[in-house]
């Protein structure tokens, strides 16, 4: 058996190091290290509770809106505050714009360029992929970047700026939308829709969203040439490389639910483990046995968690804590959202092959087809002149929990206020769930499980299959440790 240390990874947000034990050309075990300590939870202690709206978005420049939504939700929970309908719709639109821009960017700029590497030069699809997705030189970036920029211009209208907007508040949105602006917002979404339908899917969004089974997907694929669209080309690659057999993790999926519908969520909250279960938020704990953190040996609920660095801790190998649900490992992300929500195609794919590289990418692209039409309906439902934000005093004492879904999965903020100041603030991001180290029972986190069995070719120092698995989770390492 040999040891291979892989990292840092290119095209991954933040620092990541993976230690692999390799035998007979395959990964036998993996340890995932988040090597950068951030300290945001410590920074927030002692601050005015409303300061969380300024500090939390700066955890990350890619998913700052998600952090804003979680912070605002925690404060709303503390303040017993509900937004007006316009505020709910505006928050949905701003969050969805960020999440979809992330999915879009990940596919075009982070994930697909790996298939243009010379290791695949003998594959029948290689010439088309290299022309389309080779880093810097491929044509895809020239199509994707303007489309992404146009979508994010919605942020300028609704949130003032991106990243680190301050428009999202506990009671809704501080930025009302005027009547004439609705037309501009709708035109932005229609233009993004046209880009998706022409280039990414080569089909109507509703047709892609309506694929209900693997047989439907196979039929859709068979009716089109590999170069007909970028999604079709990905499916060709996935079939040739058997990506459904690569990167299977725990097959326990978690979603906090997202895009408020007033009485629920567009994508519902819950847990999937061979069947749907309601989510018990109180069953979430954090284990620090293998983290460079001081604190109680027993896993703690995040509301009572401690973030105290201990860099010389024996047996520790990551700054990341190990979140667990009822003591178990859980995967989060677009695949988790769609299997929990009950999309029939995703449910069937997971039933066949579990969580894997192919299924994570399909679920991520499926969300583009599902959410853009919803965004169009939210814009139509905005009522200029009606309230966008409600207000309430911040109590001197109390607790709040803010749960949302970023592009990468379940994001939670836990807040405690004493004497009018933040006494404790704890954050569990999606990559904290997915890239967690082992717990006290020695059970590996989702990525550590997903890497077991991955092939490592002779002479590879950064195995390409390992990169496919890592990128299938779309990690954001700067969000991982606070």
CORRA-V906292 format. One record per residue. PSI is psi in degrees with one decimal (none if undefined). NEAR is the number of other ideal C-beta (glycine too) atoms within 8 Angstrom. Layout:
PSI,NEAR ; PSI,NEAR
//
This chain:
140.7,6 ; 158.9,6 ; 136.1,8 ; 123.1,10 ; 120.2,8 ; 126.0,12 ; 156.8,9 ; 158.1,7 ; 136.5,10 ; 161.0,4 ; 34.5,7 ; 130.9,12 ; 112.2,9 ; -172.6,12 ; 139.7,9 ; 135.4,16 ; 132.4,11 ; 126.1,15 ; 121.9,12 ; 135.9,15 ; 119.0,11 ; 133.3,12 ; 136.2,8 ; 38.1,3 ; 14.7,8 ; 154.9,10 ; 124.5,13 ; -36.1,8 ; 158.8,9 ; 146.4,13 ; 125.8,11 ; 124.9,15 ; 125.4,14 ; 100.4,15 ; 0.9,8 ; 119.6,10 ; 131.3,7 ; -53.1,8 ; 13.5,9 ; -35.5,13 ; -36.2,11 ; -39.0,7 ; -37.7,8 ; -20.4,13 ; 133.5,10 ; -7.3,5 ; 161.3,11 ; 137.1,7 ; -36.8,13 ; -16.2,7 ; -19.5,10 ; -29.4,16 ; -20.8,14 ; -42.7,8 ; -44.6,12 ; -41.4,15 ; -22.9,16 ; 2.5,11 ; -35.2,14 ; 141.6,13 ; -6.7,6 ; -42.7,8 ; 41.9,14 ; -33.0,16 ; -40.8,17 ; -42.4,15 ; -39.1,17 ; -45.4,14 ; -43.2,13 ; -43.0,16 ; -45.9,14 ; -38.0,14 ; -39.1,15 ; -42.2,15 ; -40.3,18 ; -39.1,15 ; -42.9,12 ; -41.5,14 ; -2.7,13 ; 51.8,6 ; 132.7,11 ; 135.9,5 ; 156.9,13 ; 170.5,12 ; -43.3,10 ; -39.7,15 ; -38.4,16 ; -46.7,12 ; -42.5,11 ; -42.2,15 ; -43.0,15 ; -45.8,14 ; -44.3,14 ; -44.9,17 ; -43.2,14 ; -38.9,13 ; -42.4,15 ; -45.4,16 ; -43.2,14 ; -37.4,15 ; -36.7,11 ; -46.8,14 ; -46.1,14 ; -47.4,14 ; -42.4,11 ; -47.3,13 ; -48.1,15 ; -38.2,14 ; -23.6,10 ; -45.5,12 ; -54.2,11 ; -31.9,15 ; -22.7,12 ; -25.4,10 ; -5.2,11 ; 10.0,14 ; 152.9,7 ; -20.6,4 ; -21.5,6 ; 14.8,10 ; -18.4,6 ; 0.8,4 ; 146.1,9 ; -23.6,4 ; -2.0,12 ; -44.4,12 ; -43.8,6 ; -40.3,10 ; -41.8,15 ; -42.5,10 ; -31.4,8 ; -39.7,13 ; -1.6,12 ; 133.2,11 ; 135.7,7 ; -45.8,5 ; -24.6,4 ; 157.1,13 ; -17.7,7 ; -40.3,11 ; -38.1,10 ; -27.2,7 ; -41.5,11 ; -42.2,12 ; -44.9,8 ; -37.9,8 ; -41.5,14 ; -44.7,11 ; -39.5,8 ; -44.3,11 ; -44.3,14 ; -14.3,11 ; -20.1,9 ; -33.0,13 ; -40.0,15 ; -38.7,10 ; -41.9,11 ; -24.1,14 ; -3.3,14 ; -43.1,8 ; 167.3,8 ; 133.6,11 ; -172.8,10 ; 39.6,9 ; 151.2,15 ; 8.9,10 ; -26.7,11 ; 121.7,14 ; 164.4,11 ; -32.0,9 ; 12.9,14 ; -131.4,15 ; 135.5,17 ; -5.0,9 ; 98.3,10 ; 156.1,7 ; 127.8,13 ; 166.6,7 ; -45.3,5 ; -27.3,6 ; -28.6,10 ; -39.5,13 ; -43.1,7 ; -43.1,9 ; -42.4,14 ; -37.9,11 ; -34.7,8 ; -46.0,13 ; -37.9,14 ; -36.4,9 ; -40.0,10 ; -40.4,13 ; -47.0,12 ; -39.0,8 ; -44.4,12 ; -45.1,14 ; -30.8,11 ; -46.1,7 ; -49.2,10 ; -50.7,14 ; -30.3,15 ; 29.3,11 ; 164.4,9 ; 144.9,7 ; -40.9,15 ; -31.9,8 ; -40.6,10 ; -46.0,14 ; -25.7,10 ; 2.0,6 ; 119.0,11 ; -5.9,6 ; 161.8,9 ; -33.1,9 ; -41.1,6 ; -43.2,10 ; -41.9,12 ; -39.9,8 ; -41.1,8 ; -42.4,12 ; -43.7,11 ; -25.7,6 ; -1.0,5 ; 145.9,10 ; 154.0,5 ; -34.7,9 ; 9.2,6 ; -30.1,7 ; 166.2,11 ; -34.8,13 ; -42.6,11 ; -38.3,14 ; -39.7,14 ; -44.0,12 ; -35.4,10 ; -45.7,11 ; -46.7,13 ; -40.2,13 ; -44.0,8 ; -40.0,9 ; 1.0,8 ; 51.4,8 ; -13.8,13 ; -11.1,12 ; 6.2,7 ; 127.0,14 ; 33.1,14 ; 133.8,11 ; -131.3,12 ; -23.9,10 ; 24.1,11 ; 121.7,12 ; 141.9,16 ; 135.1,15 ; 133.8,19 ; -7.6,12 ; 145.4,11 ; 162.2,12 ; 83.0,11 ; 135.6,10 ; 10.5,7 ; -59.2,6 ; 14.1,3 ; -147.8,7 ; 151.7,10 ; -46.2,9 ; 114.9,12 ; 163.0,10 ; 140.5,10 ; -170.7,11 ; 141.5,14 ; 122.4,13 ; 71.0,8 ; -2.4,4 ; 160.0,5 ; 140.1,7 ; 142.8,8 ; 150.5,6 ; 126.5,10 ; 100.7,6 ; -31.6,7 ; -11.9,5 ; -1.7,7 ; 130.0,12 ; 167.0,11 ; 127.2,15 ; 132.8,13 ; 18.1,11 ; -32.8,11 ; 20.1,12 ; 148.5,14 ; 61.9,10 ; 142.7,14 ; 154.1,8 ; -175.5,8 ; 143.5,5 ; -31.3,4 ; 136.3,4 ; 140.1,10 ; 143.6,11 ; 144.6,9 ; -30.2,13 ; -24.1,10 ; 13.6,7 ; 159.4,13 ; 135.5,9 ; 93.9,10 ; 108.2,7 ; 142.6,10 ; 86.1,9 ; -22.0,5 ; 23.1,4 ; 126.1,10 ; 145.7,4 ; -8.1,6 ; 149.5,12 ; 10.8,8 ; 151.9,13 ; -16.2,13 ; 135.0,15 ; 173.9,13 ; 93.6,15 ; 143.2,14 ; 150.9,14 ; 113.3,11 ; 32.7,6 ; 0.8,7 ; 154.8,8 ; 140.9,14 ; 140.2,15 ; 144.5,17 ; 164.8,13 ; -169.8,15 ; -39.6,13 ; -44.4,15 ; -44.3,17 ; -44.2,15 ; -31.0,13 ; -37.7,14 ; -41.5,16 ; -20.3,9 ; 23.4,8 ; 125.8,11 ; -37.1,8 ; -46.4,14 ; -40.6,14 ; -43.5,10 ; -41.3,10 ; -41.8,13 ; -37.6,15 ; -34.3,5 ; -44.5,7 ; 5.2,10 ; -162.6,8 ; 126.3,15 ; 178.8,15 ; -51.0,13 ; -48.3,12 ; -34.3,15 ; -40.4,15 ; -42.6,14 ; -44.7,12 ; -38.1,16 ; -44.6,16 ; -35.0,15 ; -36.6,16 ; -32.3,14 ; -44.1,14 ; -30.6,14 ; -39.0,11 ; -34.1,13 ; -47.0,14 ; -35.8,12 ; -40.8,12 ; -39.6,13 ; -40.0,12 ; -34.5,8 ; -39.9,12 ; -44.7,12 ; -30.3,8 ; -13.0,8 ; 141.3,11 ; 93.5,7 ; 138.5,10 ; -24.6,3 ; 159.6,8 ; 143.8,8 ; -13.4,13 ; 136.8,12 ; 160.1,11 ; 153.7,5 ; 155.2,9 ; 152.6,4 ; 122.1,11 ; 153.5,8 ; -27.2,8 ; 145.3,6 ; 177.1,8 ; 154.9,10 ; 152.9,14 ; 131.0,13 ; 116.6,16 ; 134.6,13 ; -179.8,13 ; 117.8,13 ; 179.2,14 ; -38.2,14 ; -8.2,16 ; -154.1,17 ; 125.8,13 ; 127.1,17 ; 138.4,14 ; 130.4,17 ; 125.4,15 ; 134.8,17 ; 130.9,11 ; 132.2,16 ; 134.2,8 ; 36.1,5 ; 6.7,8 ; 156.8,10 ; 117.3,15 ; -37.4,7 ; 140.9,11 ; 118.7,13 ; 141.1,12 ; 131.4,15 ; 114.8,13 ; 167.0,14 ; -41.8,14 ; -22.7,15 ; -41.4,15 ; -52.8,17 ; -28.8,16 ; 26.8,16 ; 151.7,14 ; -174.0,16 ; 156.2,11 ; -172.7,15 ; -24.2,7 ; 1.1,4 ; 12.8,6 ; 123.5,6 ; 156.6,11 ; 176.9,14 ; -49.6,15 ; -39.6,16 ; -37.8,14 ; -42.0,12 ; -25.3,15 ; -17.4,15 ; 129.1,11 ; -5.0,5 ; 135.0,14 ; 143.8,7 ; 114.6,13 ; 154.4,9 ; 126.9,4 ; -6.5,4 ; 127.3,8 ; -28.4,6 ; 83.2,8 ; 131.7,14 ; -34.3,11 ; -35.9,10 ; -41.1,15 ; -39.5,11 ; -43.9,13 ; -48.0,15 ; -48.5,14 ; -22.1,14 ; -22.3,13 ; -9.3,15 ; 61.8,13 ; 147.2,16 ; 92.7,15 ; -29.2,14 ; -19.3,10 ; -10.4,15 ; -38.6,14 ; 125.6,10 ; none,9
//
